[in-house]
Amino acid sequence: MPGRAMIVGRSSRSQIVGAGGPGAPLPPMGHPHHPAAHPHHPHHGHWLGHAHLYGQGPSPDGSIYDPGHAQHAHRHPYGVPVAYQREGAPVITEVHPTHPREFPIGFSSETLPLGVVPAATTQGIEQKPQVLFRGERLAVPNSIVLNFDLEDIKVGKDSQLASPGSMPAECFSNLSVGVRMQLDTAEPGITITLSVTNDDPNNAHVFKSVLYGTVIE
């Protein structure tokens, strides 16, 4: 069963670089200390990092190709294939993100059909980040905190509360300190939902807040 991406300080993605059409298939994976045999040297295989490399070495885009051994493919000891099937052929290379940043996401009852949270009712306000996002601090304007309770924070279907229970929005005032959290990482398109209750039995109110967190691209 596939897992899900999580922001844990570092991440990576695969990227195709180079040009040309598909080349020869990669040979079976070998062991770092007993690598797959070279077709012309059955007792001697070649791995990235080995002192003996054929060809011209790294190309400008970071891939490694072997013009003299078109069907030979090297594999990284940890299992990441680097195929240099022929000069100019596309290869798959692992690219590490270089832009972890702190971004906000806004939540507003103005996205609801009525534009407000009706008196004495609970509403779910949703947002869908377009990048990997891990929420870390919820800030509710101090001017409206007395009107609302926070019932739940969900990332996808999963509640981010240690146990069910209503919390005063005042605890998440933009003036509060020591309210940093570490929510689940939301993949692009996954819904983050704030469930809020309007405590005023007589009047509807607009709810707005900002969820600050880490984005990685």
MDTraj code that builds the backbone (N, CA, C; nanometers):
import mdtraj as md
import numpy as np

residues = "MET PRO GLY ARG ALA MET ILE VAL GLY ARG SER SER ARG SER GLN ILE VAL GLY ALA GLY GLY PRO GLY ALA PRO LEU PRO PRO MET GLY HIS PRO HIS HIS PRO ALA ALA HIS PRO HIS HIS PRO HIS HIS GLY HIS TRP LEU GLY HIS ALA HIS LEU TYR GLY GLN GLY PRO SER PRO ASP GLY SER ILE TYR ASP PRO GLY HIS ALA GLN HIS ALA HIS ARG HIS PRO TYR GLY VAL PRO VAL ALA TYR GLN ARG GLU GLY ALA PRO VAL ILE THR GLU VAL HIS PRO THR HIS PRO ARG GLU PHE PRO ILE GLY PHE SER SER GLU THR LEU PRO LEU GLY VAL VAL PRO ALA ALA THR THR GLN GLY ILE GLU GLN LYS PRO GLN VAL LEU PHE ARG GLY GLU ARG LEU ALA VAL PRO ASN SER ILE VAL LEU ASN PHE ASP LEU GLU ASP ILE LYS VAL GLY LYS ASP SER GLN LEU ALA SER PRO GLY SER MET PRO ALA GLU CYS PHE SER ASN LEU SER VAL GLY VAL ARG MET GLN LEU ASP THR ALA GLU PRO GLY ILE THR ILE THR LEU SER VAL THR ASN ASP ASP PRO ASN ASN ALA HIS VAL PHE LYS SER VAL LEU TYR GLY THR VAL ILE GLU".split()
xyz = np.array([
    [0.0854, -0.1188, 0.0000],
    [0.0000, 0.0000, 0.0000],
    [0.0887, 0.1233, 0.0000],
    [0.0690, 0.2181, -0.0948],
    [0.1572, 0.3345, -0.1004],
    [0.1425, 0.4220, 0.0223],
    [0.2530, 0.4848, 0.0624],
    [0.2492, 0.5753, 0.1756],
    [0.2143, 0.7154, 0.1301],
    [0.2366, 0.8123, 0.2177],
    [0.2092, 0.9508, 0.1831],
    [0.3317, 1.0341, 0.2126],
    [0.3437, 1.1450, 0.1418],
    [0.4593, 1.2317, 0.1595],
    [0.4452, 1.3101, 0.2884],
    [0.5577, 1.3291, 0.3587],
    [0.5581, 1.4073, 0.4809],
    [0.6796, 1.4981, 0.4822],
    [0.6626, 1.6192, 0.5313],
    [0.7737, 1.7115, 0.5456],
    [0.8470, 1.6775, 0.6742],
    [0.9727, 1.6368, 0.6644],
    [1.0492, 1.5964, 0.7823],
    [1.1851, 1.6650, 0.7860],
    [1.2026, 1.7691, 0.7085],
    [1.3298, 1.8410, 0.7074],
    [1.3979, 1.8342, 0.5733],
    [1.3927, 1.7173, 0.5075],
    [1.4457, 1.7017, 0.3728],
    [1.3509, 1.6126, 0.2951],
    [1.3472, 1.6331, 0.1654],
    [1.2661, 1.5512, 0.0785],
    [1.3336, 1.5488, -0.0570],
    [1.2831, 1.4680, -0.1486],
    [1.3419, 1.4614, -0.2807],
    [1.2373, 1.4183, -0.3805],
    [1.2689, 1.4369, -0.5081],
    [1.1800, 1.3922, -0.6136],
    [1.2637, 1.3473, -0.7310],
    [1.2050, 1.2662, -0.8179],
    [1.2747, 1.2195, -0.9354],
    [1.2434, 1.3109, -1.0526],
    [1.3406, 1.3307, -1.1384],
    [1.3238, 1.4191, -1.2519],
    [1.3966, 1.3606, -1.3710],
    [1.3318, 1.3640, -1.4891],
    [1.3952, 1.3159, -1.6103],
    [1.4777, 1.4280, -1.6701],
    [1.6035, 1.4013, -1.6991],
    [1.6912, 1.5011, -1.7600],
    [1.7505, 1.4415, -1.8866],
    [1.7977, 1.5291, -1.9749],
    [1.8579, 1.4828, -2.0981],
    [1.7573, 1.4798, -2.2107],
    [1.7966, 1.4260, -2.3268],
    [1.7107, 1.4232, -2.4438],
    [1.7204, 1.2868, -2.5086],
    [1.6414, 1.2669, -2.6142],
    [1.6476, 1.1423, -2.6885],
    [1.5371, 1.0479, -2.6464],
    [1.5288, 0.9360, -2.7162],
    [1.4233, 0.8395, -2.6905],
    [1.4648, 0.7369, -2.5883],
    [1.3811, 0.6361, -2.5651],
    [1.4129, 0.5343, -2.4654],
    [1.5310, 0.4498, -2.5092],
    [1.6107, 0.4084, -2.4144],
    [1.7268, 0.3262, -2.4435],
    [1.7039, 0.1840, -2.3991],
    [1.8136, 0.1130, -2.3794],
    [1.8037, -0.0268, -2.3397],
    [1.7595, -0.0376, -2.1952],
    [1.6921, -0.1480, -2.1572],
    [1.6485, -0.1651, -2.0180],
    [1.7666, -0.1842, -1.9252],
    [1.7431, -0.1496, -1.7988],
    [1.8464, -0.1654, -1.6986],
    [1.8634, -0.3128, -1.6623],
    [1.9858, -0.3546, -1.6289],
    [2.0064, -0.4918, -1.5856],
    [1.9576, -0.5104, -1.4439],
    [1.9480, -0.6367, -1.3958],
    [1.9022, -0.6610, -1.2582],
    [1.9941, -0.5959, -1.1569],
    [1.9345, -0.5590, -1.0442],
    [2.0092, -0.4945, -0.9361],
    [2.1079, -0.5913, -0.8734],
    [2.2285, -0.5433, -0.8467],
    [2.3275, -0.6247, -0.7785],
    [2.3517, -0.5749, -0.6389],
    [2.4411, -0.6367, -0.5700],
    [2.4786, -0.5944, -0.4361],
    [2.5969, -0.4995, -0.4477],
    [2.6054, -0.3925, -0.3615],
    [2.7174, -0.2986, -0.3718],
    [2.8534, -0.3650, -0.3700],
    [2.8654, -0.4754, -0.2963],
    [2.9952, -0.5412, -0.2872],
    [3.0088, -0.6545, -0.3889],
    [2.8977, -0.6920, -0.4553],
    [2.9002, -0.7936, -0.5595],
    [2.8150, -0.7439, -0.6744],
    [2.8587, -0.6386, -0.7438],
    [2.7749, -0.5738, -0.8429],
    [2.7461, -0.6623, -0.9625],
    [2.6415, -0.6223, -1.0369],
    [2.6064, -0.6958, -1.1571],
    [2.7235, -0.6935, -1.2540],
    [2.7452, -0.8030, -1.3220],
    [2.8626, -0.8165, -1.4071],
    [2.8495, -0.7334, -1.5331],
    [2.9600, -0.6776, -1.5773],
    [2.9676, -0.6064, -1.7031],
    [2.9592, -0.7091, -1.8156],
    [2.8888, -0.6804, -1.9281],
    [2.8736, -0.7814, -2.0328],
    [3.0060, -0.8262, -2.0930],
    [3.1070, -0.7383, -2.0920],
    [3.2363, -0.7747, -2.1479],
    [3.3363, -0.8158, -2.0400],
    [3.3003, -0.7985, -1.9148],
    [3.3869, -0.8349, -1.8035],
    [3.3002, -0.9039, -1.7000],
    [3.2730, -1.0324, -1.7173],
    [3.1741, -1.1005, -1.6319],
    [3.2072, -1.0999, -1.4846],
    [3.3314, -1.0748, -1.4484],
    [3.3674, -1.0777, -1.3068],
    [3.3934, -0.9384, -1.2534],
    [3.3573, -0.8379, -1.3325],
    [3.3874, -0.7022, -1.2860],
    [3.2732, -0.6087, -1.3222],
    [3.1977, -0.5654, -1.2223],
    [3.0907, -0.4701, -1.2470],
    [3.1345, -0.3316, -1.2058],
    [3.0537, -0.2325, -1.2415],
    [3.0896, -0.0936, -1.2124],
    [2.9746, -0.0243, -1.1424],
    [3.0066, 0.0456, -1.0356],
    [2.9088, 0.1180, -0.9550],
    [2.9496, 0.2631, -0.9471],
    [2.8482, 0.3504, -0.9272],
    [2.8811, 0.4902, -0.9021],
    [2.9713, 0.4984, -0.7796],
    [3.0720, 0.5784, -0.7867],
    [3.1642, 0.5909, -0.6754],
    [3.2837, 0.5003, -0.6893],
    [3.2790, 0.4002, -0.7828],
    [3.3919, 0.3118, -0.8054],
    [3.5030, 0.3902, -0.8739],
    [3.6247, 0.3548, -0.8456],
    [3.7366, 0.4285, -0.9023],
    [3.7471, 0.4116, -1.0524],
    [3.6921, 0.2995, -1.1076],
    [3.7044, 0.2698, -1.2498],
    [3.5724, 0.3018, -1.3172],
    [3.5653, 0.4153, -1.3893],
    [3.4457, 0.4526, -1.4637],
    [3.4819, 0.4673, -1.6104],
    [3.3937, 0.4192, -1.6978],
    [3.4173, 0.4326, -1.8402],
    [3.3705, 0.5682, -1.8908],
    [3.4086, 0.6015, -2.0154],
    [3.3530, 0.7172, -2.0833],
    [3.4081, 0.8483, -2.0310],
    [3.3287, 0.9527, -2.0513],
    [3.3750, 1.0877, -2.0250],
    [3.3310, 1.1403, -1.8897],
    [3.2661, 1.0586, -1.8111],
    [3.2265, 1.1035, -1.6781],
    [3.0971, 1.1826, -1.6812],
    [3.0744, 1.2657, -1.5773],
    [2.9481, 1.3384, -1.5668],
    [2.9272, 1.4337, -1.6832],
    [2.8038, 1.4381, -1.7328],
    [2.7682, 1.5349, -1.8354],
    [2.7267, 1.6650, -1.7690],
    [2.7064, 1.7722, -1.8461],
    [2.6707, 1.9012, -1.7851],
    [2.5451, 1.8982, -1.7030],
    [2.4490, 1.8069, -1.7359],
    [2.3247, 1.8039, -1.6591],
    [2.3344, 1.7126, -1.5378],
    [2.4530, 1.6593, -1.5097],
    [2.4695, 1.5784, -1.3893],
    [2.4569, 1.4304, -1.4129],
    [2.4088, 1.3877, -1.5315],
    [2.3988, 1.2449, -1.5587],
    [2.5351, 1.1911, -1.5996],
    [2.5469, 1.0593, -1.5993],
    [2.6725, 0.9956, -1.6377],
    [2.6436, 0.9032, -1.7539],
    [2.7207, 0.9153, -1.8597],
    [2.6948, 0.8291, -1.9735],
    [2.8239, 0.7590, -2.0143],
    [2.8075, 0.6536, -2.0930],
    [2.9194, 0.5698, -2.1320],
    [2.9095, 0.5458, -2.2816],
    [2.9676, 0.6346, -2.3639],
    [2.9523, 0.6197, -2.5086],
    [3.0133, 0.4907, -2.5614],
    [3.1082, 0.4330, -2.4888],
    [3.1728, 0.3123, -2.5373],
    [3.1017, 0.1849, -2.4987],
    [3.0038, 0.1924, -2.4104],
    [2.9324, 0.0739, -2.3648],
    [2.7843, 0.1069, -2.3628],
    [2.7256, 0.1050, -2.4823],
    [2.5896, 0.1570, -2.4980],
    [2.4872, 0.0819, -2.4164],
    [2.5086, -0.0461, -2.3923],
    [2.4077, -0.1247, -2.3217],
    [2.4393, -0.1412, -2.1741],
    [2.5452, -0.0748, -2.1260],
    [2.5857, -0.0918, -1.9870],
    [2.5176, 0.0124, -1.8995],
    [2.4678, -0.0254, -1.7857],
    [2.4014, 0.0682, -1.6947],
    [2.4613, 0.0536, -1.5576],
    [2.4978, 0.1651, -1.4945],
    [2.5475, 0.1632, -1.3579],
    [2.4318, 0.1868, -1.2629],
    [2.4443, 0.1320, -1.1447],
    [2.3439, 0.1546, -1.0412],
    [2.4114, 0.2052, -0.9153],
    [2.3435, 0.2997, -0.8521],
    [2.3912, 0.3532, -0.7254],
    [2.3827, 0.2431, -0.6205],
    [2.4766, 0.2352, -0.5267],
    [2.4710, 0.1301, -0.4239],
    [2.3424, 0.1278, -0.3443],
    [2.2713, 0.2403, -0.3365],
    [2.1487, 0.2424, -0.2579],
    [2.0266, 0.2171, -0.3448],
    [2.0477, 0.1795, -0.4696],
    [1.9351, 0.1365, -0.5503],
    [1.8816, 0.2389, -0.6469],
    [1.9396, 0.3607, -0.6577],
    [1.8916, 0.4607, -0.7518],
    [1.9601, 0.4372, -0.8858],
    [1.8851, 0.3998, -0.9903],
    [1.9499, 0.3679, -1.1168],
    [1.9924, 0.4930, -1.1915],
    [2.1061, 0.4893, -1.2549],
    [2.1509, 0.5948, -1.3450],
    [2.1903, 0.5266, -1.4747],
    [2.1056, 0.5373, -1.5762],
    [2.1285, 0.4644, -1.6998],
    [2.1961, 0.5542, -1.8015],
    [2.3142, 0.5173, -1.8440],
    [2.3773, 0.5914, -1.9521],
    [2.3855, 0.4967, -2.0707],
    [2.2678, 0.4725, -2.1287],
    [2.2564, 0.3727, -2.2331],
    [2.3202, 0.4203, -2.3637],
    [2.3119, 0.5497, -2.3896],
    [2.3832, 0.6071, -2.5025],
    [2.3930, 0.7567, -2.4791],
    [2.4851, 0.8207, -2.5410],
    [2.5066, 0.9634, -2.5200],
    [2.3822, 1.0414, -2.5604],
    [2.3373, 1.1300, -2.4725],
    [2.2210, 1.2116, -2.5009],
    [2.0894, 1.1502, -2.4611],
    [2.0871, 1.0234, -2.4163],
    [1.9613, 0.9596, -2.3773],
    [1.9107, 1.0190, -2.2471],
    [1.7778, 1.0268, -2.2278],
    [1.7253, 1.0795, -2.1014],
    [1.7525, 0.9832, -1.9878],
    [1.7752, 1.0371, -1.8706],
    [1.7965, 0.9554, -1.7525],
    [1.7112, 1.0102, -1.6400],
    [1.6935, 0.9307, -1.5353],
    [1.6200, 0.9747, -1.4176],
    [1.7210, 1.0080, -1.3093],
    [1.7101, 1.1271, -1.2547],
    [1.8009, 1.1690, -1.1498],
    [1.7207, 1.2201, -1.0315],
    [1.7713, 1.2039, -0.9119],
    [1.7020, 1.2482, -0.7910],
    [1.7369, 1.3938, -0.7636],
    [1.6327, 1.4774, -0.7488],
    [1.6512, 1.6206, -0.7281],
    [1.5978, 1.6567, -0.5902],
    [1.6799, 1.7184, -0.5083],
    [1.6372, 1.7584, -0.3749],
    [1.5746, 1.8976, -0.3780],
    [1.4659, 1.9176, -0.3039],
    [1.4040, 2.0506, -0.2998],
    [1.5015, 2.1538, -0.2456],
    [1.4881, 2.2730, -0.2974],
    [1.5783, 2.3801, -0.2549],
    [1.5037, 2.4995, -0.1975],
    [1.3703, 2.4888, -0.1848],
    [1.2935, 2.6044, -0.1403],
    [1.1974, 2.5702, -0.0273],
    [1.2456, 2.5279, 0.0905],
    [1.1555, 2.5188, 0.2058],
    [1.1299, 2.6580, 0.2600],
    [1.0042, 2.6938, 0.2734],
    [0.9698, 2.8295, 0.3173],
    [0.8504, 2.8256, 0.4120],
    [0.8269, 2.9368, 0.4788],
    [0.7113, 2.9520, 0.5670],
    [0.6035, 3.0273, 0.4903],
    [0.4869, 2.9648, 0.4750],
    [0.3765, 3.0246, 0.3996],
    [0.2499, 3.0258, 0.4846],
    [0.1600, 3.1214, 0.4606],
    [0.0291, 3.1206, 0.5269],
    [-0.0799, 3.0674, 0.4344],
    [-0.1846, 3.0167, 0.4954],
    [-0.3077, 2.9809, 0.4237],
    [-0.4229, 3.0470, 0.4977],
    [-0.5072, 3.1167, 0.4252],
    [-0.6189, 3.1871, 0.4875],
    [-0.7471, 3.1046, 0.4876],
    [-0.8227, 3.1151, 0.5956],
    [-0.9544, 3.0514, 0.6071],
    [-1.0570, 3.1610, 0.6331],
    [-1.1658, 3.1573, 0.5586],
    [-1.2674, 3.2604, 0.5758],
    [-1.4064, 3.2023, 0.5546],
    [-1.5007, 3.2444, 0.6401],
    [-1.6393, 3.1998, 0.6230],
    [-1.7013, 3.2609, 0.4975],
    [-1.6331, 3.3569, 0.4362],
    [-1.6854, 3.4166, 0.3132],
    [-1.6880, 3.3164, 0.1989],
    [-1.6190, 3.2026, 0.2134],
    [-1.6248, 3.0961, 0.1128],
    [-1.7479, 3.0079, 0.1313],
    [-1.8209, 3.0247, 0.2423],
    [-1.9429, 2.9480, 0.2669],
    [-2.0594, 3.0085, 0.1899],
    [-2.1659, 2.9308, 0.1675],
    [-2.2799, 2.9833, 0.0910],
    [-2.3368, 3.1130, 0.1466],
    [-2.3456, 3.1265, 0.2805],
    [-2.4014, 3.2477, 0.3405],
    [-2.2960, 3.3557, 0.3641],
    [-2.1700, 3.3183, 0.3560],
    [-2.0631, 3.4160, 0.3787],
    [-2.0339, 3.4416, 0.5252],
    [-2.1127, 3.3807, 0.6142],
    [-2.0958, 3.3985, 0.7584],
    [-2.1228, 3.2641, 0.8268],
    [-2.0885, 3.2564, 0.9560],
    [-2.1278, 3.1416, 1.0375],
    [-2.2550, 3.1825, 1.1121],
    [-2.3688, 3.1192, 1.0821],
    [-2.4945, 3.1598, 1.1462],
    [-2.4884, 3.1455, 1.2981],
    [-2.5777, 3.2139, 1.3663],
    [-2.5827, 3.2120, 1.5121],
    [-2.5987, 3.0682, 1.5636],
    [-2.5179, 3.0352, 1.6643],
    [-2.5270, 2.9078, 1.7355],
    [-2.5171, 2.7864, 1.6432],
    [-2.4347, 2.7948, 1.5415],
    [-2.4154, 2.6806, 1.4512],
    [-2.2658, 2.6530, 1.4326],
    [-2.2373, 2.5319, 1.3848],
    [-2.0996, 2.4908, 1.3554],
    [-2.0827, 2.4752, 1.2054],
    [-1.9764, 2.5292, 1.1531],
    [-1.9488, 2.5230, 1.0098],
    [-1.8056, 2.4759, 0.9863],
    [-1.7851, 2.4034, 0.8765],
    [-1.6514, 2.3628, 0.8360],
    [-1.6006, 2.4536, 0.7249],
    [-1.4845, 2.5114, 0.7462],
    [-1.4240, 2.6013, 0.6469],
    [-1.3013, 2.5314, 0.5899],
    [-1.2962, 2.5197, 0.4571],
    [-1.1957, 2.4366, 0.3929],
    [-1.0962, 2.5171, 0.3099],
    [-0.9773, 2.4584, 0.2974],
    [-0.8760, 2.5079, 0.2061],
    [-0.8004, 2.3889, 0.1492],
    [-0.7498, 2.4033, 0.0250],
    [-0.6719, 2.2981, -0.0399],
    [-0.5386, 2.3565, -0.0857],
    [-0.4310, 2.3344, -0.0095],
    [-0.3005, 2.3846, -0.0539],
    [-0.2585, 2.3190, -0.1849],
    [-0.1838, 2.3918, -0.2657],
    [-0.1378, 2.3431, -0.3949],
    [0.0060, 2.2912, -0.3909],
    [0.0656, 2.2926, -0.2737],
    [0.2013, 2.2419, -0.2538],
    [0.2025, 2.1609, -0.1247],
    [0.3109, 2.0856, -0.1004],
    [0.3238, 2.0164, 0.0279],
    [0.3235, 2.1198, 0.1400],
    [0.2337, 2.1013, 0.2353],
    [0.2165, 2.2034, 0.3401],
    [0.1961, 2.1350, 0.4744],
    [0.2706, 2.1810, 0.5758],
    [0.2532, 2.1324, 0.7126],
    [0.2171, 2.2505, 0.8011],
    [0.0925, 2.2542, 0.8495],
    [0.0474, 2.3623, 0.9355],
    [0.1155, 2.3599, 1.0711],
    [0.1496, 2.4819, 1.1210],
    [0.2244, 2.4888, 1.2467],
    [0.1710, 2.5931, 1.3455],
    [0.0949, 2.6900, 1.2970],
    [0.0368, 2.7862, 1.3912],
    [-0.0917, 2.8441, 1.3338],
    [-0.1984, 2.8341, 1.4110],
    [-0.3269, 2.8931, 1.3728],
    [-0.3423, 3.0271, 1.4435],
    [-0.3725, 3.1309, 1.3665],
    [-0.3887, 3.2653, 1.4224],
    [-0.5279, 3.3177, 1.3876],
    [-0.6091, 3.3424, 1.4916],
    [-0.7433, 3.3980, 1.4748],
    [-0.7389, 3.5431, 1.5213],
    [-0.7925, 3.6377, 1.4420],
    [-0.7890, 3.7785, 1.4834],
    [-0.8473, 3.7991, 1.6228],
    [-0.7753, 3.8731, 1.7039],
    [-0.8188, 3.8941, 1.8421],
    [-0.9551, 3.9622, 1.8508],
    [-0.9936, 4.0316, 1.7446],
    [-1.1204, 4.1051, 1.7457],
    [-1.2425, 4.0131, 1.7359],
    [-1.2246, 3.8848, 1.6970],
    [-1.3411, 3.7965, 1.6813],
    [-1.3343, 3.6711, 1.7682],
    [-1.2269, 3.6549, 1.8440],
    [-1.2082, 3.5273, 1.9141],
    [-1.3176, 3.4982, 2.0161],
    [-1.3781, 3.6007, 2.0739],
    [-1.4806, 3.5761, 2.1760],
    [-1.6103, 3.5243, 2.1160],
    [-1.6224, 3.5311, 1.9843],
    [-1.7456, 3.4851, 1.9198],
    [-1.7415, 3.3381, 1.8799],
    [-1.6245, 3.2751, 1.8870],
    [-1.6120, 3.1423, 1.8281],
    [-1.5422, 3.0432, 1.9195],
    [-1.5781, 2.9160, 1.8993],
    [-1.5037, 2.8011, 1.9512],
    [-1.4502, 2.7221, 1.8324],
    [-1.3373, 2.6572, 1.8529],
    [-1.2802, 2.5702, 1.7504],
    [-1.3125, 2.4262, 1.7873],
    [-1.3829, 2.3570, 1.6989],
    [-1.4267, 2.2202, 1.7273],
    [-1.3264, 2.1161, 1.6775],
    [-1.2630, 2.1417, 1.5651],
    [-1.1717, 2.0423, 1.5101],
    [-1.0849, 2.1055, 1.4018],
    [-0.9679, 2.0453, 1.3818],
    [-0.8800, 2.0753, 1.2688],
    [-0.8541, 1.9411, 1.2005],
    [-0.8821, 1.9325, 1.0723],
    [-0.8611, 1.8086, 0.9997],
    [-0.7680, 1.8305, 0.8819],
    [-0.6808, 1.7330, 0.8610],
    [-0.6011, 1.7256, 0.7387],
    [-0.6510, 1.6030, 0.6646],
    [-0.7171, 1.6249, 0.5525],
    [-0.7881, 1.5153, 0.4882],
    [-0.9014, 1.4702, 0.5783],
    [-0.9036, 1.3416, 0.6097],
    [-1.0078, 1.2880, 0.6985],
    [-0.9618, 1.2789, 0.8429],
    [-0.8348, 1.3113, 0.8703],
    [-0.7761, 1.2862, 1.0016],
    [-0.7798, 1.4088, 1.0912],
    [-0.8411, 1.3925, 1.2091],
    [-0.8420, 1.4997, 1.3079],
    [-0.7012, 1.5212, 1.3629],
    [-0.6697, 1.6459, 1.3900],
    [-0.5383, 1.6813, 1.4438],
    [-0.5438, 1.7076, 1.5942],
    [-0.6540, 1.6714, 1.6571],
    [-0.6679, 1.6890, 1.8013],
    [-0.6303, 1.5598, 1.8734],
    [-0.5684, 1.5736, 1.9896],
    [-0.5312, 1.4564, 2.0690],
    [-0.6535, 1.3840, 2.1229],
    [-0.7634, 1.4587, 2.1440],
    [-0.8905, 1.3984, 2.1841],
    [-1.0021, 1.4933, 2.1425],
    [-1.1221, 1.4418, 2.1202],
    [-1.2325, 1.5297, 2.0798],
    [-1.2643, 1.6311, 2.1884],
    [-1.3071, 1.7491, 2.1462],
    [-1.3445, 1.8511, 2.2436],
    [-1.3364, 1.9900, 2.1855],
    [-1.4259, 2.0756, 2.2305],
    [-1.4302, 2.2137, 2.1835],
    [-1.3221, 2.2966, 2.2515],
    [-1.2628, 2.3896, 2.1767],
    [-1.1580, 2.4782, 2.2306],
    [-1.1949, 2.6221, 2.2028],
    [-1.1772, 2.7112, 2.2993],
    [-1.2044, 2.8525, 2.2733],
    [-1.1108, 2.9067, 2.1661],
    [-1.1665, 2.9787, 2.0694],
    [-1.0830, 3.0404, 1.9660],
    [-0.9849, 3.1399, 2.0280],
    [-1.0175, 3.1887, 2.1483],
    [-0.9291, 3.2829, 2.2178],
    [-0.7914, 3.2217, 2.2420],
    [-0.7853, 3.0889, 2.2545],
    [-0.6562, 3.0221, 2.2751],
    [-0.5665, 3.0349, 2.1528],
    [-0.6272, 3.0645, 2.0365],
    [-0.5515, 3.0761, 1.9123],
    [-0.5477, 3.2207, 1.8628],
    [-0.5686, 3.3130, 1.9524],
    [-0.5613, 3.4550, 1.9153],
    [-0.4274, 3.4860, 1.8505],
    [-0.4287, 3.5814, 1.7589],
    [-0.3031, 3.6220, 1.6948],
    [-0.2069, 3.6854, 1.7953],
    [-0.2553, 3.7141, 1.9163],
    [-0.1696, 3.7696, 2.0212],
    [-0.1149, 3.6610, 2.1136],
    [-0.1612, 3.5372, 2.0958],
    [-0.1185, 3.4286, 2.1845],
    [0.0265, 3.3893, 2.1574],
    [0.0888, 3.3326, 2.2589],
    [0.2247, 3.2787, 2.2451],
    [0.2225, 3.1328, 2.2888],
    [0.3210, 3.0566, 2.2415],
    [0.3308, 2.9170, 2.2804],
    [0.2211, 2.8303, 2.2244],
    [0.1730, 2.8624, 2.1037],
    [0.0629, 2.7847, 2.0457],
    [0.1079, 2.7144, 1.9173],
    [0.2355, 2.6887, 1.9064],
    [0.2866, 2.6232, 1.7863],
    [0.2469, 2.4755, 1.7851],
    [0.2091, 2.4265, 1.6675],
    [0.1669, 2.2883, 1.6497],
    [0.2519, 2.2252, 1.5391],
    [0.2318, 2.0981, 1.5167],
    [0.2911, 2.0291, 1.4023],
    [0.1859, 1.9341, 1.3470],
    [0.1088, 1.9837, 1.2519],
    [0.0007, 1.9056, 1.1943],
    [0.0561, 1.8068, 1.0925],
    [-0.0300, 1.7155, 1.0476],
    [0.0087, 1.6260, 0.9396],
    [0.0396, 1.7060, 0.8136],
    [0.1251, 1.6513, 0.7301],
    [0.1571, 1.7158, 0.6034],
    [0.0429, 1.6943, 0.5053],
    [-0.0051, 1.8031, 0.4482],
    [-0.1096, 1.7958, 0.3457],
    [-0.0442, 1.7954, 0.2091],
    [-0.0693, 1.6900, 0.1322],
    [-0.0210, 1.6853, -0.0047],
    [-0.1068, 1.7784, -0.0901],
    [-0.0553, 1.8185, -0.2081],
    [-0.1326, 1.9097, -0.2937],
    [-0.2737, 1.8577, -0.3204],
    [-0.3729, 1.9436, -0.2987],
    [-0.5119, 1.9076, -0.3222],
    [-0.5832, 1.8444, -0.2047],
    [-0.5096, 1.8083, -0.0988],
    [-0.5734, 1.7519, 0.0207],
    [-0.6404, 1.8647, 0.0998],
    [-0.7614, 1.8391, 0.1464],
    [-0.8387, 1.9428, 0.2144],
    [-0.7976, 1.9575, 0.3611],
    [-0.7760, 2.0820, 0.4017],
    [-0.7589, 2.1157, 0.5438],
    [-0.8874, 2.1839, 0.5880],
    [-0.9464, 2.1351, 0.6966],
    [-1.0765, 2.1844, 0.7412],
    [-1.0700, 2.2364, 0.8834],
    [-1.1190, 2.3574, 0.9037],
    [-1.1397, 2.4130, 1.0382],
    [-1.2894, 2.4075, 1.0672],
    [-1.3263, 2.3408, 1.1753],
    [-1.4663, 2.3390, 1.2181],
    [-1.4820, 2.4385, 1.3321],
    [-1.5662, 2.5390, 1.3110],
    [-1.5819, 2.6466, 1.4102],
    [-1.7286, 2.6623, 1.4465],
    [-1.7525, 2.7002, 1.5722],
    [-1.8884, 2.7233, 1.6221],
    [-1.9053, 2.8692, 1.6585],
    [-2.0130, 2.9281, 1.6113],
    [-2.0488, 3.0645, 1.6490],
    [-2.1220, 3.0587, 1.7834],
    [-2.0597, 3.1132, 1.8870],
    [-2.1170, 3.1069, 2.0218],
    [-2.2285, 3.2086, 2.0454],
    [-2.2423, 3.3035, 1.9563],
    [-2.3449, 3.4066, 1.9725],
    [-2.4813, 3.3466, 1.9358],
    [-2.5764, 3.3411, 2.0291],
    [-2.7064, 3.2784, 1.9999],
    [-2.7975, 3.3652, 1.9144],
    [-2.7564, 3.4911, 1.8906],
    [-2.8480, 3.5834, 1.8234],
    [-2.7972, 3.6366, 1.6894],
    [-2.6663, 3.6366, 1.6691],
    [-2.6122, 3.7040, 1.5514],
    [-2.5134, 3.6147, 1.4758],
    [-2.5162, 3.6268, 1.3442],
    [-2.4169, 3.5611, 1.2597],
    [-2.2888, 3.6441, 1.2605],
    [-2.1751, 3.5761, 1.2430],
    [-2.0470, 3.6462, 1.2409],
    [-1.9578, 3.5901, 1.1304],
    [-1.8739, 3.6770, 1.0796],
    [-1.7720, 3.6350, 0.9832],
    [-1.6546, 3.5765, 1.0600],
    [-1.6064, 3.4606, 1.0148],
    [-1.4876, 3.4003, 1.0751],
    [-1.3722, 3.4088, 0.9767],
    [-1.2565, 3.4517, 1.0259],
    [-1.1355, 3.4547, 0.9450],
    [-1.0178, 3.4099, 1.0314],
    [-0.9226, 3.3421, 0.9695],
    [-0.8020, 3.3008, 1.0405],
    [-0.6926, 3.2715, 0.9389],
    [-0.5710, 3.2547, 0.9897],
    [-0.4563, 3.2223, 0.9057],
    [-0.3845, 3.1039, 0.9698],
    [-0.3526, 3.0033, 0.8868],
    [-0.2731, 2.8901, 0.9319],
    [-0.1341, 2.9048, 0.8703],
    [-0.0355, 2.9274, 0.9556],
    [0.1035, 2.9393, 0.9099],
    [0.1689, 2.8010, 0.9111],
    [0.2564, 2.7772, 0.8139],
    [0.3212, 2.6474, 0.8108],
    [0.4372, 2.6427, 0.7146],
    [0.4951, 2.5240, 0.7016],
    [0.6115, 2.5025, 0.6163],
    [0.5668, 2.4465, 0.4818],
    [0.6188, 2.5070, 0.3758],
    [0.5956, 2.4614, 0.2389],
    [0.7287, 2.4150, 0.1836],
    [0.7272, 2.3058, 0.1084],
    [0.8511, 2.2593, 0.0435],
    [0.8220, 2.2345, -0.1032],
    [0.9105, 2.2874, -0.1889],
    [0.8919, 2.2761, -0.3343],
    [1.0145, 2.2129, -0.3974],
])
top = md.Topology()
chain = top.add_chain()
for i, resn in enumerate(residues, 1):
    res = top.add_residue(resn, chain, resSeq=i)
    for name in ("N", "CA", "C"):
        top.add_atom(name, md.element.get_by_symbol(name[0]), res)
traj = md.Trajectory(xyz[None], top)
